[in-house]
Amino acid sequence: MSLYDQGLDRQAANFTALSPVSFVERSAEVYAELPAVIHGARRYSWARLRDRSARLAAALRALGVARGSTVSVMLPNTPEMIEAHYAVPALNAVLNTLNTRLDAPLLAWQMNHCEAAVLITDREFAPVIGPALRLLREQHGRTPVVIDVADSEYTGPGECLGAHEYEALLAAHAPLARLEGPADEWDAIAVSYTSGTTGEPKGVVTHHRGAYLNAVCNAVTWTMPNFPVYLWTLPLFHCNGWCFAWTVAMLGGTQVCLRRVEAPAILAAMREHGVDHYCAAPIVHNLLVSAPAEWRAGIAQKVRGMVAGAAPPAAMIEGMAQIGFDLTHVYGLTEVYGPAAVAVKRPGWASQSLSEQARLNGRQGVRYPLQEGMTVLDPETMAPTPADGQAMGEIMFRGNLVMKGYLKNPAATAKAFEGGWFHTGDLAVMESDRYVKIRDRSKDIIISGGENISSLEVEDALYRHPAVLACAVVARPDPKWGESPLAYVETRAGAAVTAAELIAHCKGLLAGYKVPKEIRFEPIPKTSTGKIQKFQLRERAKSSSAIE
């Protein structure tokens, strides 16, 4: 035993398990009267938000929720969704945020897989949740307690499905004396499901320690000040909103809720409430770039956006700069709590041309300060690739911002953690300054005549045409080359462009073999978070790589 192990024990006075729940208690104590949530006509201070969250926790406890219980939620970005992020972890229970665009069979499958004891659901989703609950009961014999939310800002149809109404339930319970969190910071805080485009989705289990550290990292990475005004354009069901409900709690900020993510509503909220931070996938930022200038009138404050979910095209980064929005590019996956890497802007970059700044900022960058490792390795040999910007390998992470594993799937967990690193599946190069740049998902590389073509590179060229609002490039079968690039394109409102014009545009930016052989002007399928679903496009194209 070391000298420093004697009489220096861990105890209540000098050790507390890390949990983001503690941020809520601190803000309620220190910033009690400051605004915490804005939603339509509703305004909650930090004291009031903490009180509501503690009442929800007390109500859930009375319903039998305890350590290891799962509480599923089917909610848009409303105060009730934020309160669930504070109340459920306070009971050491596990939060399961359901994607509001899923169908009934998949919702039923997920709630059964994570053994949901309680479901909190907004009335708007009754048409899909009703059938999901029937399937859950009939196929799996599971009947969770259902709590209905009648949001003040929703006036559409939707029946109540459960025995409890949210506001009445809160009113019936005194708040817990304290939102405490777990005894062990390794305990699960959430289970989030991957898309499952083929086969069953995987349940990504995250822990209190990682959520706490990633919430801190968000603030450090973005140099967020105290009292930010944060707009919920990112769905809170997606990776628990990248941990930002906990980040804003740490900083005593204000969260502005939006049920619908539309450019007029986003810009109106920014103007009315002085929003200075928001997060979104590239397609949402593109909506703001494309919006008429009069929609942005009156936004005098500096607005900072964070982009992730897909590699941002350089043209979008340039467009954000041109309208005066400061953009930070982060990278991550559900398995690393959302963002776990950032394209840190170095001081010297400001003197570069706008085009070069966009290139530098478009990289996936370097690991978050509290993530222990991020590198590019050969997935077969696990050897590091040289930092030459050419040699391709797979991005891998290790550290506290990595999931516990996949729920009830030890084989997938073991495969993901082979060699002591989390394997992302993203192919990238390491540049000379040690910044990582994605070349493609392994399944999205197009192999034409033996040459590898990055679909992202081709998309970046297309996005540089002013008529292109969204695009996606996949492989199509080619009798001569095996595969060749096929581009799906959506144009901006009022813009006109032909396939020949876009192909000529690409020829000025790309090597000949990388230029799309065909352009299709068709709607591009997207997830609720704005990610383009290339597997559907590969199926449309009858691509030889139509797998996921």
C-alpha positions in Angstrom: 0.0 0.0 0.0 1.3 3.4 -1.0 1.8 6.2 1.5 -0.9 8.0 -0.3 -3.4 5.2 0.2 -3.3 5.4 4.0 -6.1 7.3 5.7 -7.0 9.1 2.5 -10.2 7.2 1.6 -12.9 8.2 -0.8 -16.0 9.5 1.1 -19.0 11.7 0.7 -17.0 14.9 1.5 -14.5 14.4 -1.3 -16.1 12.3 -4.0 -19.4 12.4 -6.0 -20.3 10.3 -9.0 -20.4 12.5 -12.1 -23.9 13.1 -13.4 -25.3 16.0 -15.5 -28.3 16.1 -13.2 -26.1 18.1 -10.8 -26.1 21.0 -13.3 -29.8 21.4 -12.9 -29.6 21.6 -9.1 -26.8 24.2 -9.3 -28.7 26.5 -11.8 -31.9 26.3 -9.7 -29.8 27.3 -6.7 -27.7 30.0 -8.2 -29.8 31.3 -11.1 -33.3 30.6 -9.6 -35.0 33.6 -11.1 -33.3 33.6 -14.5 -35.2 32.3 -17.6 -34.7 28.6 -18.3 -37.3 27.7 -21.0 -39.3 29.6 -23.5 -42.1 27.8 -25.4 -44.8 29.8 -27.0 -46.5 31.7 -24.2 -44.9 29.5 -21.5 -41.9 30.9 -19.5 -40.1 28.9 -16.8 -37.4 30.1 -14.6 -34.6 27.8 -13.4 -36.4 27.4 -10.1 -39.6 26.5 -11.8 -38.0 24.1 -14.3 -36.2 22.4 -11.5 -39.5 22.1 -9.5 -41.3 20.6 -12.5 -38.5 18.2 -13.2 -38.5 17.1 -9.5 -42.3 16.7 -9.5 -42.0 14.5 -12.6 -39.3 12.4 -10.9 -41.5 12.0 -7.8 -44.4 10.9 -10.0 -42.3 8.4 -11.9 -41.0 7.0 -8.6 -44.5 6.6 -7.4 -45.2 4.6 -10.6 -42.4 2.2 -9.8 -39.5 3.7 -11.8 -36.2 3.0 -10.2 -32.5 2.2 -11.0 -32.4 0.4 -14.3 -36.0 1.1 -15.3 -36.5 2.4 -18.8 -38.7 5.4 -19.5 -39.5 5.9 -23.2 -40.5 9.3 -24.5 -42.2 10.2 -27.8 -42.0 14.0 -27.7 -41.0 17.0 -29.9 -38.7 19.7 -28.6 -41.0 20.9 -25.8 -40.5 21.7 -22.1 -41.7 18.2 -21.2 -38.9 16.7 -23.3 -36.3 18.8 -21.4 -37.9 17.9 -18.1 -37.6 14.2 -18.9 -33.8 14.7 -19.5 -33.6 16.0 -15.9 -36.1 13.8 -14.1 -35.4 10.3 -15.4 -31.6 10.3 -14.8 -32.3 11.7 -11.3 -34.0 8.4 -10.5 -31.0 6.5 -11.9 -33.5 5.2 -14.5 -32.7 5.1 -18.3 -34.1 7.5 -20.8 -35.1 6.2 -24.2 -36.0 9.0 -26.6 -38.0 7.7 -29.6 -37.6 9.1 -33.1 -40.9 10.8 -33.8 -40.8 9.7 -37.5 -40.7 6.0 -36.9 -43.6 3.7 -37.7 -45.6 1.7 -35.2 -43.8 -1.7 -35.7 -40.4 -0.2 -35.1 -41.5 1.8 -32.1 -43.0 -1.3 -30.6 -39.9 -3.3 -31.3 -37.7 -0.6 -29.6 -39.9 -0.3 -26.5 -39.9 -4.0 -26.1 -36.2 -4.4 -26.6 -35.4 -1.8 -23.9 -38.2 -3.1 -21.7 -39.9 0.3 -21.3 -41.8 0.6 -18.1 -43.3 4.0 -18.8 -44.1 5.9 -22.0 -44.5 9.7 -22.0 -46.1 10.7 -25.3 -47.4 13.9 -27.0 -51.0 13.8 -28.3 -49.9 14.6 -31.8 -48.3 11.1 -32.1 -51.4 9.2 -31.0 -52.1 7.9 -34.5 -48.7 6.0 -34.5 -48.3 5.4 -30.8 -51.8 3.8 -30.5 -50.9 1.0 -32.9 -47.4 0.7 -31.5 -48.9 0.1 -28.0 -51.3 -2.6 -29.4 -48.4 -4.3 -31.1 -46.3 -4.1 -28.0 -49.1 -5.7 -26.0 -50.2 -8.4 -28.6 -46.8 -9.4 -29.8 -44.6 -8.9 -26.7 -47.0 -9.0 -23.8 -45.7 -5.6 -22.6 -48.0 -2.8 -21.3 -46.0 0.3 -20.2 -47.7 3.0 -18.1 -48.7 5.7 -20.5 -48.5 9.4 -19.6 -50.1 11.8 -22.2 -48.8 15.3 -22.8 -51.2 18.0 -24.0 -48.7 20.7 -25.2 -50.0 24.2 -24.9 -48.6 25.0 -28.4 -50.3 22.0 -30.2 -53.9 22.5 -31.3 -54.2 19.7 -33.7 -56.0 16.3 -33.3 -54.8 13.5 -31.1 -56.4 11.4 -28.4 -55.1 10.6 -25.0 -54.0 7.0 -24.7 -53.0 6.5 -21.1 -54.3 6.7 -17.6 -52.3 9.8 -16.7 -52.1 13.3 -18.0 -48.8 15.0 -17.6 -49.7 18.3 -15.9 -52.2 16.6 -13.6 -49.6 14.1 -12.6 -47.1 16.8 -11.8 -49.6 18.7 -9.7 -50.4 15.5 -7.7 -46.9 15.0 -6.5 -44.6 17.1 -4.3 -41.2 17.6 -5.8 -38.3 15.5 -4.8 -36.0 17.2 -2.2 -33.1 16.8 -4.6 -32.3 15.5 -8.1 -29.5 13.2 -7.0 -28.4 11.0 -9.9 -26.6 7.7 -9.5 -24.3 6.2 -6.9 -22.1 4.9 -9.7 -21.3 7.2 -12.6 -20.9 4.1 -14.9 -24.7 3.5 -14.6 -26.7 3.9 -17.8 -28.3 7.2 -18.4 -29.9 6.6 -21.8 -30.4 4.1 -24.6 -30.6 5.4 -28.1 -31.3 3.3 -31.2 -29.3 3.5 -34.4 -31.2 3.7 -37.7 -31.3 -0.1 -38.4 -31.6 0.4 -42.2 -31.2 -3.4 -42.6 -31.8 -5.8 -39.8 -32.6 -4.8 -36.3 -31.5 -1.4 -34.8 -28.8 -1.4 -32.1 -29.5 0.1 -28.7 -26.6 2.4 -27.8 -26.2 2.5 -24.0 -24.5 5.6 -22.6 -23.5 6.4 -19.0 -23.7 9.4 -16.6 -20.0 10.0 -16.6 -19.9 10.3 -20.4 -23.0 12.6 -20.5 -21.5 14.9 -17.9 -18.1 15.1 -19.6 -19.6 15.6 -23.1 -21.9 18.4 -21.7 -18.8 20.1 -20.4 -17.0 19.5 -23.7 -19.8 21.2 -25.7 -19.3 24.4 -23.7 -15.5 24.3 -23.8 -15.4 23.5 -27.5 -17.8 26.3 -28.4 -16.4 28.7 -25.7 -20.0 29.2 -24.7 -20.5 32.0 -22.2 -22.8 31.8 -19.1 -26.5 32.4 -19.9 -26.5 31.4 -23.6 -29.9 31.6 -25.4 -30.0 28.2 -27.2 -32.6 27.3 -29.9 -33.8 23.7 -30.1 -33.5 23.1 -33.9 -31.7 19.8 -33.3 -34.2 17.0 -32.2 -33.7 16.2 -28.6 -34.4 12.5 -29.5 -31.2 12.5 -31.5 -28.3 11.4 -29.2 -30.2 13.2 -26.4 -29.8 16.5 -28.3 -26.0 16.0 -28.3 -26.1 16.5 -24.5 -27.0 20.2 -24.9 -30.0 20.1 -22.5 -27.3 19.4 -19.8 -24.8 21.9 -21.3 -27.3 24.7 -21.1 -28.3 23.7 -17.6 -24.6 23.9 -16.6 -24.4 27.5 -17.9 -27.7 28.7 -16.6 -28.9 29.5 -20.1 -32.3 29.7 -21.8 -33.7 27.0 -24.0 -36.1 28.1 -26.7 -38.3 25.3 -27.9 -39.6 24.6 -31.4 -42.1 21.9 -32.3 -41.3 22.4 -36.1 -38.0 23.1 -37.7 -38.8 25.5 -40.5 -36.7 28.5 -41.7 -39.3 31.2 -40.9 -39.9 29.9 -37.4 -36.1 29.5 -36.7 -35.3 33.0 -37.8 -38.3 34.5 -36.0 -37.2 32.9 -32.8 -33.7 34.2 -33.2 -35.0 37.7 -33.7 -37.6 37.6 -30.9 -35.6 35.9 -28.2 -32.0 36.9 -29.0 -30.9 33.3 -29.8 -27.2 33.1 -30.0 -26.5 29.3 -30.3 -28.2 26.5 -32.2 -27.2 23.1 -33.6 -28.4 21.4 -36.8 -27.5 19.1 -39.7 -26.2 20.7 -42.9 -29.6 20.7 -44.5 -31.1 23.0 -41.8 -28.2 25.4 -42.1 -28.8 25.4 -45.9 -32.4 26.4 -45.3 -31.1 29.5 -43.5 -28.6 30.3 -46.2 -31.3 30.0 -48.8 -33.9 32.1 -46.9 -34.8 35.5 -48.3 -32.8 38.3 -46.7 -35.9 39.9 -45.3 -36.5 36.8 -43.1 -33.2 37.5 -41.4 -33.9 41.2 -40.9 -33.6 42.3 -37.3 -31.2 39.6 -36.1 -28.6 41.9 -34.7 -26.8 39.5 -32.3 -24.0 37.2 -33.2 -25.4 33.8 -34.0 -23.3 30.7 -33.6 -24.3 27.5 -35.3 -22.9 24.0 -34.8 -23.1 21.5 -37.7 -22.8 17.8 -37.6 -24.7 14.8 -38.8 -23.1 14.8 -42.2 -20.0 16.2 -43.7 -20.8 19.9 -44.5 -20.2 21.0 -48.0 -17.7 23.9 -48.4 -20.4 25.9 -50.2 -22.7 25.7 -47.2 -19.8 26.8 -44.8 -19.1 29.8 -47.1 -22.8 30.6 -47.3 -23.1 30.7 -43.5 -20.1 33.1 -43.3 -21.7 35.3 -45.9 -24.9 35.8 -43.9 -22.8 36.5 -40.8 -23.4 33.3 -38.9 -20.4 31.7 -37.2 -20.2 28.0 -37.8 -18.4 25.3 -35.8 -18.1 21.9 -37.4 -18.2 18.9 -35.1 -18.2 15.2 -35.8 -19.4 12.1 -33.9 -21.9 9.3 -33.7 -24.6 8.1 -31.4 -22.0 5.8 -29.9 -19.9 8.8 -28.7 -22.7 10.9 -27.3 -23.1 12.9 -30.5 -20.2 15.2 -31.2 -16.8 14.0 -29.9 -14.5 15.8 -32.4 -14.3 19.4 -33.6 -12.6 21.3 -36.4 -10.9 23.7 -33.9 -10.4 27.1 -35.6 -6.8 28.2 -35.3 -5.9 31.9 -35.1 -4.1 31.9 -38.4 -7.1 30.6 -40.4 -8.8 34.0 -40.3 -6.2 35.4 -42.7 -6.9 32.7 -45.3 -9.4 33.2 -48.2 -13.0 32.3 -47.4 -12.7 29.3 -49.7 -9.6 28.0 -47.8 -11.3 28.7 -44.4 -14.3 26.6 -45.6 -11.9 23.8 -46.6 -10.2 23.9 -43.2 -13.4 24.1 -41.2 -15.0 21.3 -43.3 -12.7 18.7 -41.8 -13.8 16.5 -38.9 -10.9 17.8 -36.9 -9.5 16.7 -33.6 -10.8 15.0 -30.5 -12.9 16.8 -27.9 -10.8 18.0 -24.9 -12.2 15.2 -22.6 -12.1 12.4 -25.2 -8.9 10.4 -24.7 -8.2 9.3 -28.2 -9.2 9.8 -31.8 -7.1 8.5 -34.7 -7.1 7.0 -38.1 -6.1 3.3 -38.2 -5.9 0.5 -40.8 -9.0 -1.5 -39.6 -7.3 -4.8 -40.6 -3.9 -4.3 -38.9 -4.8 -1.5 -36.4 -1.7 0.3 -37.6 -1.8 4.1 -37.7 -2.0 5.7 -41.1 0.6 8.3 -42.0 -0.4 11.9 -41.5 0.0 12.7 -45.2 -3.6 13.5 -46.2 -3.5 10.5 -48.6 -3.4 7.2 -46.8 -7.0 6.2 -46.0 -8.0 4.3 -42.8 -10.9 4.2 -40.4 -11.7 6.8 -37.7 -11.5 5.3 -34.2 -12.2 6.7 -30.8 -11.4 5.7 -27.2 -12.1 7.3 -23.9 -14.8 8.5 -21.6 -17.0 9.7 -24.5 -17.6 6.2 -25.8 -20.8 4.2 -25.1 -21.0 1.3 -22.6 -22.0 -0.9 -25.5 -25.0 -2.2 -27.4 -28.0 -3.4 -25.3 -28.4 -7.2 -25.4 -25.9 -7.5 -28.2 -22.5 -8.6 -26.9 -21.3 -9.7 -30.3 -21.8 -6.3 -31.9 -20.3 -4.6 -28.8 -17.2 -6.8 -29.1 -16.9 -6.1 -32.8 -17.2 -2.4 -32.3 -14.4 -2.4 -29.7 -12.0 -4.7 -31.4 -8.4 -3.8 -30.7 -9.2 -1.5 -27.8 -10.8 1.2 -30.0 -14.3 2.1 -31.1 -14.6 1.5 -34.8 -16.8 4.2 -36.5 -17.0 2.8 -40.0 -16.0 6.2 -41.4 -13.0 6.2 -43.9 -10.7 9.2 -43.5 -7.2 10.6 -43.9 -5.0 12.2 -41.3 -3.6 15.5 -42.6 -0.2 16.9 -41.7 -1.6 19.1 -38.9 -3.2 16.0 -37.3 -6.7 17.1 -38.3 -8.9 14.3 -39.6 -10.8 14.5 -42.9 -13.5 12.0 -43.8 -13.3 10.7 -47.3 -16.5 8.6 -47.0 -18.4 5.9 -45.2 -16.9 2.6 -46.1 -20.2 1.6 -47.9 -20.3 4.9 -49.8 -17.0 4.7 -51.7 -17.6 4.2 -55.4 -15.1 1.9 -57.2 -15.0 2.8 -60.8 -12.5 1.0 -63.1 -10.5 0.1 -60.0 -10.3 3.8 -58.8 -11.9 4.8 -55.5 -14.2 7.8 -55.8 -15.4 9.7 -52.7 -19.1 10.4 -53.0 -18.5 13.4 -50.6 -16.0 14.9 -52.9 -18.4 14.8 -55.8 -21.2 16.2 -53.6 -19.0 19.0 -52.5 -18.5 20.0 -56.2 -22.2 19.9 -56.9 -23.0 22.0 -53.8 -20.8 24.7 -55.3 -23.4 25.3 -58.0 -25.8 28.1 -56.8 -28.9 26.1 -58.0 -28.2 23.1 -55.8 -30.1 22.9 -52.5 -29.4 19.2 -51.7 -27.6 16.4 -53.4 -26.4 12.9 -52.8 -24.1 10.7 -54.9 -24.2 6.9 -55.0 -22.8 4.2 -57.2 -24.8 2.9 -60.1 -23.9 -0.3 -62.0 -21.8 0.5 -65.1 -21.2 -2.2 -67.8 -17.7 -0.8 -68.6 -16.4 0.5 -65.3 -18.2 -1.7 -62.8 -19.6 1.4 -61.0 -19.9 5.1 -61.9 -21.3 8.1 -59.9 -25.0 8.9 -60.1 -26.2 12.2 -58.5 -29.6 12.9 -57.1 -30.3 16.6 -56.9 -32.9 19.0 -55.3 -32.7 22.5 -56.6 -33.4 25.8 -54.7 -36.8 27.4 -55.1 -36.9 29.4 -58.3 -33.6 28.0 -59.6 -33.3 26.3 -63.0 -30.4 24.1 -64.1 -30.0 21.2 -66.4 -28.2 17.9 -65.9 -25.8 18.9 -68.7 -25.0 22.2 -66.9 -24.3 20.4 -63.6 -22.1 17.9 -65.3 -20.1 20.7 -67.0 -19.8 22.4 -63.7 -18.4 19.3 -62.1 -15.9 18.9 -64.9 -14.3 22.2 -63.9 -13.8 20.9 -60.4 -13.1 17.2 -60.6 -11.0 14.6 -62.4 -13.0 13.2 -65.3 -13.6 9.8 -63.8 -15.2 11.4 -60.7 -17.7 13.4 -62.7 -21.3 12.1 -62.3 -22.4 10.1 -65.4 -26.0 10.8 -64.6 -28.0 13.5 -62.8 -31.5 12.8 -61.5 -33.7 15.6 -60.2 -35.7 13.7 -57.6 -36.7 14.2 -53.9 -33.9 12.9 -51.6 -35.0 10.8 -48.6 -33.8 12.2 -45.3 -34.1 11.2 -41.6 -35.8 13.5 -39.1 -32.4 14.9 -38.2 -31.6 15.8 -41.8 -29.3 13.0 -42.7 -29.6 11.8 -46.3 -30.6 8.1 -46.5 -28.3 6.9 -49.2 -29.3 3.3 -48.7 -32.7 4.2 -50.3 -31.0 5.9 -53.2 -28.7 3.0 -53.7 -31.8 0.8 -53.9 -33.4 3.2 -56.4 -30.3 3.2 -58.5 -30.1 -0.6 -58.3 -26.5 -0.1 -57.2 -24.2 -3.0 -56.7 -23.4 -1.4 -53.3 -27.1 -1.2 -52.2 -26.3 -2.5 -48.7 -26.2 -0.8 -45.3 
